[in-house]
Amino acid sequence: MDALEAMRTIGACRRYEPDDVPDEVIYEAVESARFAPQGGNRQPVRLVVVRERATKERLRDLYLVPWRAYFEAAIEGTQALGGYSSARKALLAANEFAHNLADHPLLIVVCARLDGLHITDLALDRPSVVGGASIYPFVQNLCIAFRVQGVATTITSLLCEAEPEVKELLGIPDGYLTACHIAAGYPERGFPRKLTRLPVEETTFLERFGESIGAPDGGPGDDG
């Protein structure tokens, strides 16, 4: 499988087979993912791979606190869409994923050293995001490297709301933040063959915002 096919079929997996993911598969994925670009080659990312049932159950309990609040608000918003709308089905699948968090073979906690992040947008009047530029390319590389080996993933950030508890549970030292969490395992239903995304023409502009790049040769674009 080449990288382009992996990127087009990676998706977010909500249901996994119970089979464990071997250490050598994890090692191989990280071996490739670690070459992601980051500011100053500071390499701030660290991973904690969790398999122990009791620890996963504790992480699930922490996750469900913000999830329940989100789900209750979101499910109301999908009532009018009917039981078979794609948005409602996706929300119900995510709810199942949340309640089954301890059953997923791997939970990977992505940490980053604070002094390894060069954050240039702190003074702007908006949420800071720049620090993630030295973290999330590694995360996406990791998910693609898993995909090539037949392992599916889902990235979530809700558990970051419980960062102090997660750090204490896993022995993560001061000076580190938690950036996201990845569920991983062999997919119960295989990988998606077609994902729905906005076409390039709607997301990529030339010279000025809003000036679409257009489809090659003036033909229709591919929505992927």
Phi, psi and chi 1 to 4 in degrees:
 res  aa     phi    psi   chi1   chi2   chi3   chi4
   1 MET       -  131.5  174.0 -179.3  -66.9      -
   2 ASP   -89.6  170.8   65.3   19.1      -      -
   3 ALA   -63.5  -36.8      -      -      -      -
   4 LEU   -64.6  -42.5  -65.3 -179.2      -      -
   5 GLU   -64.6  -40.7 -177.3 -177.3   -5.9      -
   6 ALA   -60.8  -42.8      -      -      -      -
   7 MET   -66.2  -31.6  -74.6 -171.9  -76.7      -
   8 ARG   -82.4  -12.6  -76.8  177.4  170.8  -93.0
   9 THR  -127.6   22.3   60.2      -      -      -
  10 ILE   -85.0  -46.1 -167.1  167.0      -      -
  11 GLY    55.3 -162.6      -      -      -      -
  12 ALA  -129.7  117.6      -      -      -      -
  13 CYS   -92.3  127.9 -178.3      -      -      -
  14 ARG  -101.8  -16.5  -51.9  -64.6 -171.6 -168.2
  15 ARG  -133.3  132.1  -58.4  178.2   70.8  173.6
  16 TYR  -124.9  153.5  -57.9   92.9      -      -
  17 GLU   -67.8  155.9  -63.3  -74.5   -5.1      -
  18 PRO   -74.2  -10.9   26.0  -33.8      -      -
  19 ASP   -59.1  140.3  -51.3   64.3      -      -
  20 ASP   -71.9  155.7 -169.6   19.7      -      -
  21 VAL   -98.3  116.2  178.3      -      -      -
  22 PRO   -61.8  153.7  -20.2   31.9      -      -
  23 ASP   -56.1  -38.0  -75.2   -4.6      -      -
  24 GLU   -67.0  -29.8   53.8  -93.7   29.9      -
  25 VAL   -70.0  -42.8  172.3      -      -      -
  26 ILE   -62.3  -46.3  -59.4  169.5      -      -
  27 TYR   -58.7  -45.4 -172.7  100.0      -      -
  28 GLU   -62.6  -40.0 -176.5   66.9   25.2      -
  29 ALA   -65.6  -45.5      -      -      -      -
  30 VAL   -68.3  -35.4  178.9      -      -      -
  31 GLU   -55.3  -38.0  169.1   67.6   17.4      -
  32 SER   -84.4  -41.4  -64.3      -      -      -
  33 ALA   -62.8  -29.1      -      -      -      -
  34 ARG   -65.3  -11.9   66.8 -166.2  177.2   95.6
  35 PHE   -86.9    8.5  -70.4   98.5      -      -
  36 ALA   -60.1  145.9      -      -      -      -
  37 PRO   -69.5  148.2   27.0  -34.7      -      -
  38 GLN  -156.0  156.5   73.7  -95.0 -152.9      -
  39 GLY   -59.4  125.6      -      -      -      -
  40 GLY    64.5   14.9      -      -      -      -
  41 ASN    51.4   38.2 -163.1   27.4      -      -
  42 ARG   -76.3  -21.3  -66.0 -178.2 -179.9   90.4
  43 GLN    51.2   63.4  -56.1 -178.6   60.3      -
  44 PRO   -81.6  -12.9   32.3  -36.7      -      -
  45 VAL   -77.7  136.7  175.2      -      -      -
  46 ARG  -131.4  149.2  -58.2  -68.9 -176.3  -89.2
  47 LEU  -122.7  136.9  -53.4  172.7      -      -
  48 VAL  -115.7  113.0 -178.6      -      -      -
  49 VAL   -94.4  120.5 -179.8      -      -      -
  50 VAL  -110.2  123.7  178.4      -      -      -
  51 ARG  -116.1  -29.7  -76.1 -164.9  179.8   98.9
  52 GLU   -60.4  130.4  -70.8 -176.0   -1.7      -
  53 ARG   -58.8  -46.0  176.5   77.1 -170.2 -168.5
  54 ALA   -61.7  -39.3      -      -      -      -
  55 THR   -68.6  -41.8  -53.4      -      -      -
  56 LYS   -63.7  -35.7  -69.3 -168.3  -67.3 -176.9
  57 GLU   -65.2  -39.4  -72.9  176.9   -7.7      -
  58 ARG   -66.1  -41.9  179.0   60.4 -178.8  143.4
  59 LEU   -62.7  -40.4  -68.4  172.6      -      -
  60 ARG   -59.5  -45.9  175.4 -156.7   59.9 -158.8
  61 ASP   -61.8  -40.0  -66.1  -15.6      -      -
  62 LEU   -66.6  -38.4  -68.3  169.0      -      -
  63 TYR   -65.8  -38.7 -174.9   90.6      -      -
  64 LEU   -68.8  -20.1  -74.6  175.5      -      -
  65 VAL   -62.8  -57.4  174.2      -      -      -
  66 PRO   -71.7  -29.7   24.9  -33.5      -      -
  67 TRP   -63.7  -43.8  170.4 -104.1      -      -
  68 ARG   -60.0  -41.0  -74.1 -169.4  178.5  106.8
  69 ALA   -64.7  -43.5      -      -      -      -
  70 TYR   -63.9  -45.4  172.1   83.1      -      -
  71 PHE   -63.2  -44.0  179.1   75.6      -      -
  72 GLU   -60.7  -39.8  -71.9  172.6    8.1      -
  73 ALA   -71.4  -40.6      -      -      -      -
  74 ALA   -73.2  -37.2      -      -      -      -
  75 ILE   -65.8  -33.6 -161.5   68.0      -      -
  76 GLU   -61.2  -40.1  -88.9 -170.2   42.9      -
  77 GLY   -68.7  -18.0      -      -      -      -
  78 THR  -101.1   -1.0   65.0      -      -      -
  79 GLN   -55.6  -45.5  -67.3  -74.5   -3.0      -
  80 ALA   -71.7  -14.9      -      -      -      -
  81 LEU   -80.8  -14.8  -60.5  175.9      -      -
  82 GLY    91.0  161.8      -      -      -      -
  83 GLY   -69.9  -14.9      -      -      -      -
  84 TYR  -111.3   10.2  -62.9  101.4      -      -
  85 SER   -68.7  149.0   73.0      -      -      -
  86 SER   -64.2  -36.3   59.1      -      -      -
  87 ALA   -65.6  -41.3      -      -      -      -
  88 ARG   -69.4  -41.0 -171.2  174.7  178.6   83.3
  89 LYS   -64.1  -39.9  -74.3 -163.1  -65.0 -176.6
  90 ALA   -64.3  -39.4      -      -      -      -
  91 LEU   -66.8  -41.3 -178.1   59.9      -      -
  92 LEU   -66.5  -36.3  -67.9  173.7      -      -
  93 ALA   -65.4  -39.4      -      -      -      -
  94 ALA   -67.1  -33.2      -      -      -      -
  95 ASN   -67.1  -41.9 -172.2   50.6      -      -
  96 GLU   -62.7  -43.2 -179.5 -177.5    3.3      -
  97 PHE   -56.6  -44.7  168.1   84.7      -      -
  98 ALA   -64.3  -47.0      -      -      -      -
  99 HIS   -70.6  -22.5  -76.8  -88.2      -      -
 100 ASN  -100.1   17.3  -67.2  -26.8      -      -
 101 LEU   -55.9  -36.3 -157.4   66.4      -      -
 102 ALA   -72.1  -15.3      -      -      -      -
 103 ASP   -87.0  -16.8  -62.6  -38.0      -      -
 104 HIS   -69.3  137.5  -53.3  -34.7      -      -
 105 PRO   -55.3  -44.7  -28.5   36.6      -      -
 106 LEU  -127.8  139.5  -61.0 -179.2      -      -
 107 LEU  -120.5  120.3  -64.8 -179.5      -      -
 108 ILE  -110.3  118.6  -57.4  173.0      -      -
 109 VAL   -93.7  120.3 -178.7      -      -      -
 110 VAL   -94.5  118.4  179.2      -      -      -
 111 CYS  -112.3  161.9  -47.6      -      -      -
 112 ALA  -147.1  139.4      -      -      -      -
 113 ARG   -71.8  123.5 -122.3  179.8   40.5 -111.0
 114 LEU   -61.2  -38.3  -75.0  164.6      -      -
 115 ASP   -77.8   -0.7   63.4    5.8      -      -
 116 GLY   -98.4    3.9      -      -      -      -
 117 LEU  -105.8  132.2  -54.3  177.0      -      -
 118 HIS  -105.2   97.0 -174.8   47.5      -      -
 119 ILE   -98.6  109.5  -54.1  174.6      -      -
 120 THR  -101.8    2.4   59.6      -      -      -
 121 ASP  -116.8   18.6   60.7  -11.7      -      -
 122 LEU   -65.0  -28.8  -71.5  173.9      -      -
 123 ALA   -84.3   -8.1      -      -      -      -
 124 LEU   -78.2  152.6  -62.1  179.0      -      -
 125 ASP   -86.0   63.9 -173.6   21.1      -      -
 126 ARG  -166.6  166.9   60.7  159.6  175.8   75.1
 127 PRO   -60.5  141.1  -24.3   34.3      -      -
 128 SER   -76.1  132.9  174.6      -      -      -
 129 VAL  -130.1  -14.4  -62.2      -      -      -
 130 VAL   -61.9  -34.3  168.3      -      -      -
 131 GLY   -56.9  -28.6      -      -      -      -
 132 GLY   -66.9  -15.3      -      -      -      -
 133 ALA   -65.0  -21.2      -      -      -      -
 134 SER   -97.8    5.1  -69.5      -      -      -
 135 ILE  -119.8  -54.2  -56.6  170.0      -      -
 136 TYR   -72.9  -26.1  -60.6  116.1      -      -
 137 PRO   -59.7  -38.0  -29.6   38.6      -      -
 138 PHE   -61.8  -44.3 -174.5  114.9      -      -
 139 VAL   -61.8  -46.1  171.3      -      -      -
 140 GLN   -67.0  -39.8 -175.2   64.3    5.3      -
 141 ASN   -56.2  -43.5  -93.0   11.5      -      -
 142 LEU   -62.1  -44.7 -177.9   64.7      -      -
 143 CYS   -64.6  -39.2  -68.4      -      -      -
 144 ILE   -67.6  -41.6  -68.7  171.9      -      -
 145 ALA   -63.9  -36.3      -      -      -      -
 146 PHE   -65.4  -44.4  -88.0  133.1      -      -
 147 ARG   -58.1  -41.4  169.3   66.9 -173.9   93.5
 148 VAL   -60.2  -30.1  169.7      -      -      -
 149 GLN   -94.3    9.2  -61.9 -176.4   85.0      -
 150 GLY    84.4   13.7      -      -      -      -
 151 VAL  -103.6  130.3  175.7      -      -      -
 152 ALA   -94.9  160.4      -      -      -      -
 153 THR  -144.2  161.5   52.1      -      -      -
 154 THR  -140.5  132.6  -68.3      -      -      -
 155 ILE   -99.3  133.4  -59.4  170.5      -      -
 156 THR  -136.6  151.5  176.9      -      -      -
 157 SER  -120.4   -1.3   58.3      -      -      -
 158 LEU   -59.0  -35.8  -91.6 -175.3      -      -
 159 LEU   -68.1  -14.9 -159.5   49.9      -      -
 160 CYS   -63.3  -21.8  -67.8      -      -      -
 161 GLU   -65.1  -23.0  -66.6 -172.8   27.4      -
 162 ALA  -105.4   33.5      -      -      -      -
 163 GLU   -54.1  -46.0 -178.2  174.9  -78.2      -
 164 PRO   -58.7  -41.9  -25.3   35.9      -      -
 165 GLU   -68.2  -39.2  -66.5   90.7  -19.4      -
 166 VAL   -65.3  -43.1  171.6      -      -      -
 167 LYS   -62.8  -41.3  -70.0  178.8   65.5  174.4
 168 GLU   -65.9  -42.9 -178.8  178.6    2.2      -
 169 LEU   -60.6  -40.6  177.9   66.6      -      -
 170 LEU  -101.9    2.2  -58.5  179.3      -      -
 171 GLY    69.3   29.8      -      -      -      -
 172 ILE   -76.0  123.9  -60.8  168.8      -      -
 173 PRO   -73.7  164.9   24.7  -32.1      -      -
 174 ASP   -58.8  153.6  -68.4  -20.6      -      -
 175 GLY    91.5    0.0      -      -      -      -
 176 TYR  -121.5  146.3  -75.8   82.2      -      -
 177 LEU  -111.7  164.0   57.2   76.4      -      -
 178 THR  -103.3  126.6   59.6      -      -      -
 179 ALA   -99.3  -31.4      -      -      -      -
 180 CYS  -175.7  177.2   65.5      -      -      -
 181 HIS  -135.2  141.3  -55.8   76.6      -      -
 182 ILE  -120.8  124.7  -57.4  170.0      -      -
 183 ALA   -89.7  140.2      -      -      -      -
 184 ALA  -145.5  147.0      -      -      -      -
 185 GLY   172.5  177.1      -      -      -      -
 186 TYR   -78.5  128.9  -63.8  101.0      -      -
 187 PRO   -68.5  137.1   27.0  -34.9      -      -
 188 GLU   -68.7  -32.8 -176.8  178.0  -74.8      -
 189 ARG  -118.1   20.3  -60.8  179.1  177.4  176.5
 190 GLY    76.4 -172.5      -      -      -      -
 191 PHE  -100.6  153.3  -69.9   92.4      -      -
 192 PRO   -66.0  143.4   24.0  -33.0      -      -
 193 ARG   -93.6  -25.2  -64.1 -173.8  177.7 -179.1
 194 LYS  -146.3  123.9 -175.3  173.6  178.6   60.8
 195 LEU  -107.2  142.2  -64.5  167.5      -      -
 196 THR   -93.7  118.9  -58.4      -      -      -
 197 ARG  -137.9  160.1  -59.9  -69.1 -172.8  -94.8
 198 LEU   -62.1  142.9  -69.1  173.1      -      -
 199 PRO   -68.7  157.4   23.5  -32.0      -      -
 200 VAL   -55.0  -38.8  174.6      -      -      -
 201 GLU   -59.4  -25.1  -65.0   86.4  -18.2      -
 202 GLU   -93.0   -8.4  -67.1 -174.6   25.5      -
 203 THR  -121.9  -12.6   62.9      -      -      -
 204 THR  -126.2  125.0  -55.1      -      -      -
 205 PHE  -121.3  150.9  -47.7  122.9      -      -
 206 LEU  -105.8  125.0  -64.8  178.3      -      -
 207 GLU    71.0  -47.3  -51.8  -60.1  -16.2      -
 208 ARG  -136.4  146.1  -65.0  179.5   63.8   81.1
 209 PHE   -57.4  128.6 -165.2   97.3      -      -
 210 GLY   100.9  -14.2      -      -      -      -
 211 GLU   -91.2   94.6  -62.2  -66.9  -29.4      -
 212 SER   -61.4  143.9  174.8      -      -      -
 213 ILE   -66.7  -25.3 -170.1  172.1      -      -
 214 GLY    75.1  162.4      -      -      -      -
 215 ALA   -81.7  151.5      -      -      -      -
 216 PRO   -55.6  136.4  -23.1   33.3      -      -
 217 ASP    58.9   21.0  -59.0  -38.8      -      -
 218 GLY    74.7    5.3      -      -      -      -
 219 GLY   -83.8  176.7      -      -      -      -
 220 PRO   -68.6  145.5   25.1  -33.9      -      -
 221 GLY   -80.5  170.1      -      -      -      -
 222 ASP  -107.1  122.6  177.9    7.3      -      -
 223 ASP   -81.4    3.1   67.9    3.5      -      -
 224 GLY    68.6      -      -      -      -      -
